[in-house]
Structures are given as C-alpha cells and as structure tokens.
Amino acid sequence: MKLYIGNKNYSSWSMRPWVLLKQAGIPFEEVKLRFDAFSPESKFKTELARVSPAGHVPVLVDADLVVWDTLAIAEYLAERFPDKQLWPQDAKARARARSVCAEMHSGFGALRTHFPMNIEAALPEVGARVLTEQAGVRDDLARLVGMWSALLETSGGPLLFGKFSIADAFFAPVVMRLNTYRPPVPAAISAYMQRVTALPGIAAWVTDALAERDFLAFEEPYRTQA
C-alpha cells in the first residue's frame, strides 16, 4: 500500500492514517507531496491529480483501489486488517468510537481554524489570546475535554477506549495542537496527551515533522519565521 501525505508539520489530516498504520504495525510506503501554493498548476496538485481527482491528502492506494477520505481510509484498514482490532471489539464502544471520530471529522471548526496544527512551534501566548477572543474555540475545547474525560473514565484508560484505536489516531492532531498552543486543561487530559505523544507511531511522526524545517508562510497565521 501507498499513503500519499503532505507536510508532516502542518498536515493534520495526513497524520491520522499515517499514525494509524504506523502504530498498528501495518506495512506501507509513504509518498510525501510538499505543500505549495495549491493552485491547479502547482506541483502538489499536479502530482496528486495522478492518483486522486479529489485533490487532497491523504490518499491511500492499495493495488487498483484508491481511497481519498480519512475516515474511509480508517474504515478500510479496519476491514482489511481485522486482526489489528483498530476499532473497539465491544459493539457499544465501537459505536461510541465511530461517533467521536465522525464528530472530529466534521466538527471542531473553530479550534481547527484558530489552532492550526504546527508541531514545530511553541505558541502558548497565542493560545491564551485566542481563548480570550474566540468563544467558539472555548466551546470546542470544553467539548473536547468533556468527551475525552468521559471516554477515559468509561474505558479506564490509558487511551480513549483502553488500548490504541482509530479514535486515538483521529485525535492525535488535536493533541499536537494543544501541545503547541497550551490552553489550560485538567490534569487527566494533560496526562492523556502525554501518553498519546509518547506512542511510537506518533513520536515517529513528530520526529519527522521536526526534521522537515520547511517554513510555509501560508500555513503560519501567527509567525513570520520559524
């Protein structure tokens, strides 16, 4: 299988299937397409058009099959590798896991907009200002804390559904955002974030992101240089 992704420092959607594959120990070939201006004639769009008409990363290619949506990729991997138990085995827990992943897939717009993923950066002062100015971010953060707290309490930890699952992969970029902007969170949530950050698959992504040293101004609303 091949997984097409963007810059690891910035591409939150690319991160989800990559860490899912890596953490689960599923072999794949990474194909990284560097972000550029995203115009139709740009190198990024031109190269991506060869594999996906949707024009976005990530894209999973498995022989003659092309899957270009993050949640669809996760579902495909869960069916393709049932022995990896990427979803919880309990039916009710599995339904909750699918629900929170779908909520992440379509929601948390304010947090994503004002806390863009930027693994290399440390921007606690920006985080404090955004929380003061943006009610939507405060609401998204409260929902996130409430959701994670309830899941950790129900599962008993250490991860959202006990052991690593698609849900942890889906929220890994959010953990990266919170690591960057450092909004205040309860101790139990901070501990969960530390456990996620330390997972081998996620630590490998972070190491690669830090090694990129590729400052893209259009991805940087809060800085003019690294």
C-alpha positions in Angstrom: 0.0 0.0 0.0 1.0 3.6 -0.6 -0.1 6.5 1.5 0.1 10.0 0.0 0.6 12.7 2.6 1.5 16.4 2.9 4.0 18.2 5.1 4.1 16.4 8.5 4.5 19.7 10.4 1.2 21.0 9.1 -1.0 18.3 7.6 -3.3 17.1 10.4 -5.4 15.0 8.0 -2.4 13.2 6.7 -1.3 12.5 10.2 -4.3 10.4 11.1 -4.0 7.4 8.7 -0.1 7.6 8.9 0.0 7.1 12.7 -2.8 4.5 12.5 -0.8 2.4 10.1 2.5 3.0 11.9 1.2 2.3 15.4 -0.7 -0.8 14.2 2.4 -2.1 12.5 0.8 -2.3 9.0 3.4 -2.0 6.3 3.0 0.8 3.8 5.0 3.1 1.6 4.9 6.8 2.4 4.7 9.3 -0.5 5.1 12.8 0.7 4.0 15.7 -1.5 5.3 19.0 -0.3 2.7 21.7 0.2 3.0 24.7 -2.2 0.6 27.3 -3.4 -2.2 24.8 -4.1 -3.1 26.4 -7.4 -4.3 24.0 -10.1 -1.0 24.1 -11.9 1.1 23.7 -8.8 3.4 20.7 -8.3 1.4 19.5 -5.4 -1.9 19.5 -7.3 -0.3 18.1 -10.5 1.3 15.1 -8.7 -1.8 14.4 -6.6 -4.1 14.5 -9.6 -2.3 11.4 -10.9 -3.8 9.4 -8.1 -6.9 11.2 -6.8 -9.3 13.6 -8.6 -10.3 15.0 -5.2 -7.0 16.9 -5.0 -6.5 16.5 -1.2 -4.3 14.4 1.0 -4.2 11.8 2.5 -4.8 9.3 -0.2 -4.4 5.5 0.3 -3.6 3.4 -2.8 -3.9 -0.4 -2.4 -3.3 -2.1 -5.8 -6.1 -0.8 -8.0 -8.1 0.8 -5.1 -7.8 4.5 -4.3 -9.3 5.8 -1.0 -9.2 9.6 -0.5 -11.1 10.3 2.6 -9.5 10.0 6.1 -12.4 8.3 7.7 -12.9 6.0 4.7 -9.2 5.0 4.9 -9.6 4.1 8.6 -12.7 2.0 7.9 -11.0 0.3 5.0 -7.9 -0.5 7.1 -10.1 -1.9 9.9 -11.8 -4.3 7.5 -8.6 -5.1 5.6 -6.7 -6.0 8.8 -9.3 -7.3 11.3 -6.6 -8.9 13.4 -5.3 -5.4 14.3 -8.6 -4.6 16.1 -8.5 -0.9 15.1 -12.0 -0.4 16.4 -13.1 -1.5 19.9 -14.4 -5.0 19.9 -17.4 -4.3 22.1 -20.3 -3.1 19.9 -21.4 -0.2 22.1 -17.8 1.0 22.5 -17.3 0.7 18.7 -20.4 2.8 18.1 -19.1 5.5 20.5 -15.7 5.4 18.8 -17.3 5.8 15.4 -19.4 8.7 16.8 -16.5 10.7 18.2 -14.4 10.1 15.1 -17.3 11.3 12.9 -17.6 14.4 15.2 -13.9 15.1 14.8 -14.2 14.6 11.0 -16.9 17.2 10.6 -16.7 19.4 13.7 -14.4 21.4 15.9 -14.2 24.1 13.2 -13.2 27.0 15.5 -10.4 25.0 17.1 -9.1 23.8 13.8 -9.2 27.3 12.3 -7.6 29.2 15.2 -5.3 26.5 16.4 -3.8 25.2 13.1 -1.5 22.2 13.5 2.1 23.4 13.7 4.2 20.8 15.5 7.4 22.7 15.4 6.0 25.8 17.0 5.5 26.7 20.7 2.8 29.4 20.9 1.3 29.5 24.4 0.8 33.2 24.2 -1.2 32.8 21.0 -3.3 30.1 22.7 -4.1 32.4 25.7 -5.1 35.3 23.3 -7.3 33.1 21.1 -9.1 31.6 24.1 -9.8 35.2 25.3 -11.1 36.3 21.9 -12.8 33.3 20.4 -15.8 31.9 22.1 -16.0 29.1 19.5 -12.6 27.9 20.5 -13.6 27.9 24.2 -16.7 25.9 23.3 -14.7 23.4 21.2 -12.1 22.9 24.0 -14.8 22.4 26.6 -16.5 19.8 24.4 -13.2 18.1 23.8 -12.3 18.0 27.5 -15.8 16.6 28.3 -15.6 14.0 25.6 -12.1 12.7 26.5 -12.9 12.8 30.2 -16.0 10.6 29.8 -14.3 8.2 27.5 -11.2 7.8 29.7 -13.5 7.3 32.8 -15.6 4.7 31.0 -12.6 2.8 29.5 -10.3 3.1 32.5 -7.6 4.3 30.1 -4.8 4.6 29.3 -6.2 5.6 25.9 -9.7 6.6 24.9 -11.0 3.1 24.5 -8.4 1.3 26.6 -5.9 0.3 24.0 -4.9 2.2 20.9 -7.7 2.6 18.4 -8.8 4.7 15.4 -10.2 7.2 17.9 -6.7 8.0 19.3 -5.3 8.4 15.8 -8.1 10.7 14.9 -7.5 13.0 17.9 -3.7 12.8 17.7 -3.5 16.1 15.6 -5.7 17.8 18.2 -3.2 16.7 20.8 -0.5 18.2 18.7 -2.5 21.5 18.5 -2.9 21.6 22.3 0.8 20.8 22.7 1.6 23.9 20.6 -0.9 26.4 22.0 -1.0 25.1 25.6 -4.6 26.0 26.6 -5.3 25.0 30.2 -6.7 21.5 30.6 -7.4 19.2 33.6 -4.6 17.0 34.8 -6.2 13.8 33.5 -6.4 15.3 30.0 -2.8 16.5 30.1 -1.8 13.0 31.2 -3.7 11.5 28.2 -2.0 14.0 25.9 1.4 12.9 27.2 0.6 9.2 26.7 -0.6 9.9 23.1 2.5 12.0 22.3 4.7 9.2 23.6 3.2 6.4 21.4 5.8 5.1 19.0 3.8 5.8 15.9 3.1 9.4 16.9 6.6 10.0 18.2 7.9 8.9 14.8 5.6 11.4 13.0 6.7 14.2 15.3 10.4 13.4 14.8 9.9 13.6 11.0 7.9 16.8 11.3 10.7 18.5 13.3 13.2 17.4 10.8 11.4 19.0 7.8 12.5 22.6 8.7 10.1 23.7 5.9 8.6 27.1 6.9 5.5 27.7 4.8 4.2 31.3 5.3 0.7 30.5 4.1 0.4 27.9 6.9 1.6 30.3 9.5 -1.0 32.8 10.7 0.9 33.7 13.8 4.6 33.8 12.8 6.8 35.3 10.0 9.6 32.9 10.6 10.4 29.7 12.5 
